[in-house]
Amino acid sequence: MEGLSRLLAFLVALPPAALAIMIVVAAFSGGGGAGVVERYLTAWRQGGVRAAWAVGAIFYLLLVGWFLFRAWSRPMKGMTLLARTPHGKVQISRLAVEGLIRGAVAGFVGIRGLRVRIRTVSDGIAIGLHVASDLKVGLPALGEKIQQATRHVLESATGMEPKEIQITFEPVEVERKSPLR
């Protein structure tokens, strides 16, 4: 939900929620101490109207709380990358960028696992790749191929040039201990 929709949802839910709170308070009022809950349960067993209204009000409050929690737009800190184009802003999720990188290096010989880390830097993004690989392949050549493929796919698909692509090679044995995804 954004802007006006957020305000509208809050305003629609607020009056009935306030009424439900008043019903719950009224159901539990009428004396103090531990006897309140016992009286409430007795009224519920005897089919008391106050008890039924209180249960309905509590259910309503839980439902409204769940709805607002699920529907309310929460800022996802660091989850969206922004690109500025002549026509405006483009938002790209980090998962989409990660998928592009995985697709670009999927067919390379020697790669057994890949973990992608994306950082936002002052004027772009920096990519950190942890590659679980066979140590039998030429790592410098493989690293250069991965960097070129990553740079190419990001520039062609998103229009953003990564400021840095850092690759860390780990042997396959390390992959088994701490799985790289």
Phi and psi in degrees as a GROMACS rama.xvg file:
@    title "Ramachandran Plot"
@    xaxis  label "Phi"
@    yaxis  label "Psi"
@TYPE xy
-127.516  148.053  GLU-2
41.0705  -106.713  GLY-3
-64.408  -36.8449  LEU-4
-62.637  -38.6555  SER-5
-63.3938  -46.0506  ARG-6
-64.516  -42.6899  LEU-7
-62.5191  -43.905  LEU-8
-62.4223  -40.1529  ALA-9
-65.5131  -45.228  PHE-10
-67.2523  -33.8285  LEU-11
-70.6549  -37.5436  VAL-12
-82.294  -23.8825  ALA-13
-65.6212  -53.2342  LEU-14
-60.2859  -47.3927  PRO-15
-64.2779  -33.7027  PRO-16
-66.1352  -41.1781  ALA-17
-63.6117  -41.8667  ALA-18
-62.7805  -41.569  LEU-19
-63.4769  -39.5777  ALA-20
-63.8513  -41.7193  ILE-21
-64.0349  -37.6114  MET-22
-64.6166  -43.7075  ILE-23
-63.3342  -44.1844  VAL-24
-62.2967  -43.5239  VAL-25
-64.3787  -36.2074  ALA-26
-67.6292  -33.7671  ALA-27
-95.0089  -4.12654  PHE-28
-86.4913  177.091  SER-29
102.1  48.254  GLY-30
119.74  168.066  GLY-31
-125.478  -177.791  GLY-32
86.0861  -170.977  GLY-33
-72.9975  -16.8139  ALA-34
-67.3549  -17.7483  GLY-35
-62.6577  -47.5816  VAL-36
-65.4206  -40.9684  VAL-37
-63.0617  -42.828  GLU-38
-63.7881  -38.9407  ARG-39
-63.2229  -46.6176  TYR-40
-65.3682  -37.0943  LEU-41
-63.999  -44.2582  THR-42
-62.7528  -37.3873  ALA-43
-64.7011  -45.5364  TRP-44
-63.6667  -32.7894  ARG-45
-87.6295  3.6953  GLN-46
81.2578  32.827  GLY-47
-67.7516  140.371  GLY-48
-67.9289  -40.8991  VAL-49
-59.2932  -40.8873  ARG-50
-65.0663  -42.6768  ALA-51
-64.244  -42.7211  ALA-52
-63.9134  -40.3748  TRP-53
-64.2825  -42.8256  ALA-54
-63.7828  -43.7613  VAL-55
-61.6507  -40.5589  GLY-56
-66.981  -40.5682  ALA-57
-64.5445  -43.1908  ILE-58
-59.5957  -43.6119  PHE-59
-61.3726  -44.8624  TYR-60
-61.0072  -42.3732  LEU-61
-63.9002  -41.9273  LEU-62
-65.0113  -45.2488  LEU-63
-64.3852  -42.0956  VAL-64
-60.6322  -43.4076  GLY-65
-63.5761  -44.3764  TRP-66
-60.6267  -48.3224  PHE-67
-65.5695  -36.6117  LEU-68
-64.4484  -43.8719  PHE-69
-73.3771  -36.2672  ARG-70
-88.4451  -24.5101  ALA-71
-69.6144  128.948  TRP-72
-71.5709  117.934  SER-73
-101.415  135.641  ARG-74
-65.1965  129.417  PRO-75
-98.0758  90.9324  MET-76
-55.4262  120.267  LYS-77
72.6  11.1261  GLY-78
-93.6356  -7.32481  MET-79
-127.529  133.577  THR-80
-100.138  140.526  LEU-81
-108.568  137.082  LEU-82
-123.812  136.021  ALA-83
-102.055  128.724  ARG-84
-119.929  170.785  THR-85
-61.0912  -20.7497  PRO-86
-97.5401  -4.74991  HIS-87
141.538  -155.959  GLY-88
-100.967  147.31  LYS-89
-122.849  128.382  VAL-90
-103.545  130.689  GLN-91
-126.73  124.998  ILE-92
-71.195  151.969  SER-93
-63.2417  -33.2906  ARG-94
-64.6227  -36.1259  LEU-95
-66.5644  -42.8078  ALA-96
-64.067  -41.8304  VAL-97
-61.8494  -41.6471  GLU-98
-62.8009  -39.0904  GLY-99
-62.2139  -44.1158  LEU-100
-66.1863  -43.2418  ILE-101
-60.4759  -41.7304  ARG-102
-65.8676  -33.6806  GLY-103
-70.4339  -33.0166  ALA-104
-106.75  7.65657  VAL-105
-61.7811  -36.136  ALA-106
-91.1515  2.67394  GLY-107
-72.6889  136.378  PHE-108
-73.526  133.679  VAL-109
104.301  -11.5619  GLY-110
-91.4239  123.249  ILE-111
-108.771  -19.583  ARG-112
-162.788  155.526  GLY-113
-146.064  131.683  LEU-114
-123.25  127.265  ARG-115
-108.769  131.109  VAL-116
-123.29  128.927  ARG-117
-118.458  126.693  ILE-118
-118.3  143.273  ARG-119
-91.747  124.477  THR-120
-109.715  177.436  VAL-121
-52.9425  -42.3752  SER-122
-128.527  38.8442  ASP-123
158.762  -149.049  GLY-124
-127.919  154.931  ILE-125
-121.926  135.919  ALA-126
-110.324  132.14  ILE-127
-118.825  122.608  GLY-128
-116.357  127.318  LEU-129
-106.547  115.438  HIS-130
-111.788  121.413  VAL-131
-88.0362  121.239  ALA-132
-140.841  163.066  SER-133
-71.8709  134.061  ASP-134
-79.7697  1.76282  LEU-135
-83.0809  -17.4821  LYS-136
-86.0749  160.49  VAL-137
-74.0461  104.157  GLY-138
-64.3723  -42.7281  LEU-139
-60.3119  -42.2236  PRO-140
-67.5435  -40.6755  ALA-141
-63.8383  -41.7036  LEU-142
-61.3521  -41.2609  GLY-143
-66.696  -40.2896  GLU-144
-63.7723  -41.1419  LYS-145
-64.3163  -44.0545  ILE-146
-61.655  -44.9507  GLN-147
-63.2698  -44.8528  GLN-148
-65.0486  -41.1193  ALA-149
-63.9888  -47.3148  THR-150
-61.1568  -44.2002  ARG-151
-63.0154  -47.2425  HIS-152
-67.2252  -36.7422  VAL-153
-69.9277  -41.0297  LEU-154
-67.2951  -41.1307  GLU-155
-76.5359  -35.8472  SER-156
-87.8615  -34.4481  ALA-157
-114.582  -17.5871  THR-158
81.1675  1.82016  GLY-159
-101.63  134.873  MET-160
-97.0282  121.501  GLU-161
-66.1218  136.914  PRO-162
-75.3838  -27.81  LYS-163
-153.478  137.308  GLU-164
-126.45  108.826  ILE-165
-108.256  129.032  GLN-166
-117.663  132.04  ILE-167
-119.717  121.926  THR-168
-92.6953  136.938  PHE-169
-128.303  142.63  GLU-170
-68.1066  160.114  PRO-171
-61.1602  -31.0124  VAL-172
-59.997  -38.0465  GLU-173
-65.1758  -33.8498  VAL-174
-60.8979  -38.9436  GLU-175
-66.6861  -32.2477  ARG-176
-78.464  -44.3516  LYS-177
-126.994  100.142  SER-178
-60.3545  130.21  PRO-179
-95.9385  134.249  LEU-180
